Amino acid sequence: MPVFNNMLAGASGGAGAGGYEIARSLRFNSADSASLNFTPSSAGNRKTWTWSSWVKLNFEGYQNLFANLVNNNNGLYVYWNNGLLNISDYGTSYGASLYAERVFRDYSSWYHIVIAMDSTQGTASDRVKLYINGAQETLVGTQPSQNVDGYWNAAQAQWIGQQSNNVTDYNLDGYLADVHFVDGQALAASDFGEFDNSNVWQPKKFAGTYGTNGFHLDFSDNSSDAALGTDSSGNSNTWTVNNLTASTG
């Protein structure tokens, strides 16, 4: 059963370098089709945005982190595939698909993932950036065209833990913590983390703004199952909770 548990997140499992601690994480059990979903009332900035979260996976297979597929062909989906992190955004007139050059297979550790999208950049390699545990990763594949509106942040259902309501295969099996989405800014990993005195990447408190469709899921409210999707950014962009239980474990 999916559980809501206490934790101190960091690449080493400890407190943040500046004293910031992530108190809670949310466990997703793939067999339960556990997920979160949210539909913005209007589209946000589809050219420029940032996603940040801490992730701990339970096994090696194909697992979705977040997505908003309209159908099997159109939408964005970010997923792990046997240790490779893939970022794919397929619209009606373009397609961009990237994956990290390195393979990540330490399933005992937390990974901090930051994805920054900014299609306004003139240099193609600057349009999608991926950071894992503070280091910018080399991306292989096709970057989006300049100034293109990607599918993410459109006024359609967004999902965490699966691809869409119609595509429920390859669900996430693992833990998420301190999930941020920033609408309208392409930020760096240093906005969400920092290295401690032992050169281990640790979380830090985000001090920026979120934009209209931005949100922060810290899973701090476990008063009910539904409360797990509470947005703590101040935007009230609260997510619907599916097959997740607010019980300590």
C-alpha positions as CSV (number, residue, x, y, z in Angstrom):
1,M,0.0,0.0,0.0
2,P,1.3,3.5,-0.7
3,V,2.4,5.2,2.4
4,F,3.1,8.7,3.6
5,N,6.3,8.7,5.6
6,N,8.7,11.0,7.5
7,M,12.2,11.5,6.1
8,L,15.2,13.8,6.1
9,A,16.0,14.1,2.4
10,G,19.3,14.8,0.9
11,A,21.7,13.0,-1.4
12,S,23.1,11.4,1.8
13,G,19.8,11.2,3.5
14,G,20.7,14.0,6.0
15,A,19.7,17.5,6.6
16,G,20.3,20.3,4.1
17,A,23.5,22.2,4.1
18,G,21.8,25.4,5.4
19,G,19.7,23.6,7.9
20,Y,16.7,23.1,5.6
21,E,15.1,19.7,6.1
22,I,12.6,17.9,4.0
23,A,10.3,16.4,6.6
24,R,8.1,14.1,4.4
25,S,8.0,12.0,1.3
26,L,5.2,10.3,-0.6
27,R,5.6,6.7,-1.7
28,F,4.1,5.5,-5.0
29,N,3.3,1.8,-5.4
30,S,3.0,1.0,-9.1
31,A,0.7,-2.0,-8.5
32,D,-1.9,0.4,-7.0
33,S,-1.7,2.9,-10.0
34,A,-0.9,5.6,-7.4
35,S,-0.8,9.1,-8.9
36,L,-1.6,12.8,-8.5
37,N,-3.3,14.9,-11.2
38,F,-4.1,18.6,-11.7
39,T,-5.7,20.6,-14.5
40,P,-4.7,24.3,-14.7
41,S,-7.7,26.6,-15.4
42,S,-5.6,28.3,-18.2
43,A,-2.3,27.6,-19.9
44,G,0.8,29.0,-18.4
45,N,4.2,29.7,-20.0
46,R,4.8,26.8,-22.3
47,K,8.2,28.1,-23.4
48,T,9.8,28.5,-20.1
49,W,9.5,26.6,-16.8
50,T,11.3,24.6,-14.2
51,W,10.6,21.3,-12.4
52,S,12.5,20.2,-9.3
53,S,12.0,17.1,-7.1
54,W,13.8,14.5,-5.0
55,V,13.2,10.9,-6.3
56,K,14.0,7.5,-4.9
57,L,13.2,4.6,-7.2
58,N,12.4,1.0,-6.0
59,F,13.4,-0.9,-9.2
60,E,15.0,-0.5,-12.6
61,G,12.1,-0.7,-15.1
62,Y,10.2,1.9,-17.1
63,Q,8.5,4.4,-14.7
64,N,6.8,7.7,-15.3
65,L,7.8,10.7,-13.2
66,F,5.4,13.3,-14.6
67,A,3.4,13.8,-17.9
68,N,0.4,15.3,-19.6
69,L,-0.4,13.1,-22.6
70,V,-3.5,14.0,-24.4
71,N,-3.3,10.6,-26.2
72,N,-0.5,8.2,-27.0
73,N,1.1,10.7,-29.4
74,N,0.7,14.3,-28.1
75,G,2.1,15.6,-24.8
76,L,5.1,15.6,-22.5
77,Y,6.3,12.7,-20.5
78,V,9.4,12.4,-18.3
79,Y,10.3,8.8,-17.4
80,W,13.0,6.5,-16.2
81,N,13.9,3.6,-18.5
82,N,16.4,1.1,-17.0
83,G,18.4,3.8,-15.4
84,L,18.1,6.4,-18.2
85,L,16.1,9.6,-17.5
86,N,14.1,10.5,-20.6
87,I,12.4,13.8,-21.5
88,S,10.0,13.7,-24.4
89,D,7.6,16.4,-25.7
90,Y,5.6,15.6,-28.8
91,G,3.2,18.2,-30.2
92,T,1.2,18.2,-33.4
93,S,3.9,19.8,-35.5
94,Y,7.2,19.0,-33.7
95,G,8.9,16.4,-31.5
96,A,11.6,16.8,-29.0
97,S,13.1,13.7,-27.2
98,L,16.1,13.8,-25.0
99,Y,17.8,11.5,-22.4
100,A,20.6,11.8,-20.0
101,E,23.9,10.4,-21.2
102,R,24.6,8.8,-17.8
103,V,22.8,5.8,-16.4
104,F,21.5,6.0,-12.8
105,R,21.1,2.7,-11.1
106,D,21.7,3.3,-7.4
107,Y,18.2,2.4,-6.1
108,S,19.3,3.0,-2.4
109,S,19.8,6.7,-2.9
110,W,17.8,9.8,-3.4
111,Y,18.3,11.8,-6.7
112,H,17.6,15.4,-6.9
113,I,16.2,16.2,-10.4
114,V,15.9,19.7,-11.9
115,I,14.5,20.1,-15.5
116,A,14.7,23.7,-16.9
117,M,12.9,24.4,-20.2
118,D,13.5,27.7,-22.1
119,S,12.8,27.4,-25.8
120,T,13.5,31.1,-26.3
121,Q,17.2,30.4,-26.2
122,G,19.1,30.8,-29.4
123,T,21.5,28.0,-28.7
124,A,19.7,24.7,-29.0
125,S,21.6,22.9,-26.1
126,D,20.4,25.7,-23.7
127,R,16.7,25.0,-24.3
128,V,16.3,22.0,-22.1
129,K,18.7,21.5,-19.2
130,L,18.8,18.6,-16.8
131,Y,20.5,18.7,-13.4
132,I,20.9,15.6,-11.2
133,N,22.3,16.1,-7.7
134,G,23.6,19.6,-8.6
135,A,25.5,18.5,-11.8
136,Q,24.3,19.5,-15.3
137,E,23.9,16.4,-17.4
138,T,24.8,15.9,-21.0
139,L,21.6,15.3,-23.0
140,V,21.4,13.1,-26.1
141,G,18.7,13.5,-28.7
142,T,16.6,16.3,-30.2
143,Q,16.1,19.7,-28.5
144,P,12.9,21.6,-29.1
145,S,12.8,24.2,-31.8
146,Q,13.4,27.8,-30.8
147,N,10.4,29.6,-29.3
148,V,8.2,26.5,-29.6
149,D,5.3,26.1,-27.1
150,G,5.7,22.7,-25.5
151,Y,2.9,20.6,-24.3
152,W,3.7,20.9,-20.6
153,N,1.8,23.8,-18.8
154,A,-1.1,23.7,-21.2
155,A,-4.6,23.8,-19.9
156,Q,-5.0,20.0,-19.7
157,A,-4.6,17.3,-17.1
158,Q,-1.1,17.0,-15.7
159,W,0.0,13.8,-13.9
160,I,2.6,12.8,-11.4
161,G,3.4,9.0,-11.3
162,Q,1.7,8.0,-14.6
163,Q,1.3,9.3,-18.2
164,S,-2.4,10.1,-18.3
165,N,-5.8,8.8,-17.3
166,N,-5.9,6.8,-20.5
167,V,-2.3,5.5,-20.4
168,T,-1.7,4.0,-17.0
169,D,1.1,1.6,-17.8
170,Y,4.6,2.0,-16.3
171,N,3.5,3.7,-13.1
172,L,6.1,5.2,-10.8
173,D,7.3,2.8,-8.0
174,G,9.3,4.8,-5.5
175,Y,9.3,8.0,-3.4
176,L,8.9,11.7,-4.3
177,A,9.7,14.6,-2.0
178,D,9.8,18.4,-2.2
179,V,8.2,18.8,-5.6
180,H,8.4,22.3,-7.2
181,F,7.1,23.6,-10.5
182,V,8.0,27.2,-11.5
183,D,5.9,28.7,-14.3
184,G,7.8,31.2,-16.4
185,Q,11.4,30.8,-15.2
186,A,14.2,28.5,-16.2
187,L,16.2,28.0,-13.0
188,A,19.3,26.1,-12.0
189,A,19.8,23.3,-9.5
190,S,21.4,25.8,-7.1
191,D,18.0,27.4,-6.6
192,F,16.8,24.2,-4.9
193,G,20.0,22.7,-3.4
194,E,23.6,23.2,-2.4
195,F,26.7,21.2,-1.5
196,D,27.5,20.7,2.1
197,N,31.0,20.7,3.7
198,S,31.5,17.1,2.6
199,N,30.6,18.0,-1.0
200,V,27.3,16.1,-0.8
201,W,24.3,17.6,-2.6
202,Q,21.6,18.7,-0.1
203,P,18.2,20.4,-0.3
204,K,17.8,24.1,0.5
205,K,14.7,26.2,0.8
206,F,13.4,27.7,-2.4
207,A,13.3,31.5,-2.1
208,G,11.8,32.4,-5.5
209,T,8.3,32.9,-6.9
210,Y,6.2,30.2,-8.6
211,G,4.3,32.0,-11.4
212,T,0.6,31.4,-12.1
213,N,0.5,27.7,-12.6
214,G,3.4,27.0,-10.3
215,F,3.1,24.7,-7.2
216,H,5.0,23.2,-4.3
217,L,4.1,19.8,-3.1
218,D,5.8,19.1,0.3
219,F,3.3,16.5,1.5
220,S,3.3,18.1,4.9
221,D,-0.5,17.9,5.4
222,N,-1.4,14.3,6.2
223,S,-4.8,15.1,7.8
224,S,-6.5,13.1,5.1
225,D,-5.7,11.3,1.9
226,A,-6.8,14.2,-0.2
227,A,-4.7,16.6,1.8
228,L,-1.5,15.0,0.4
229,G,-2.0,17.0,-2.8
230,T,-2.1,20.4,-1.1
231,D,-0.1,23.1,-2.8
232,S,2.1,25.0,-0.3
233,S,3.3,27.6,-2.8
234,G,0.4,30.0,-2.0
235,N,-1.1,29.5,-5.4
236,S,-3.7,26.9,-4.2
237,N,-2.9,24.7,-7.2
238,T,-3.8,21.6,-5.2
239,W,-3.6,18.1,-6.8
240,T,-6.1,15.3,-6.8
241,V,-4.8,12.2,-5.0
242,N,-5.4,8.7,-6.5
243,N,-4.7,5.5,-4.6
244,L,-2.4,7.1,-2.1
245,T,-2.9,6.8,1.7
246,A,-2.0,9.3,4.4
247,S,-0.6,6.9,6.8
248,T,2.8,7.1,8.5
249,G,5.3,4.3,7.5
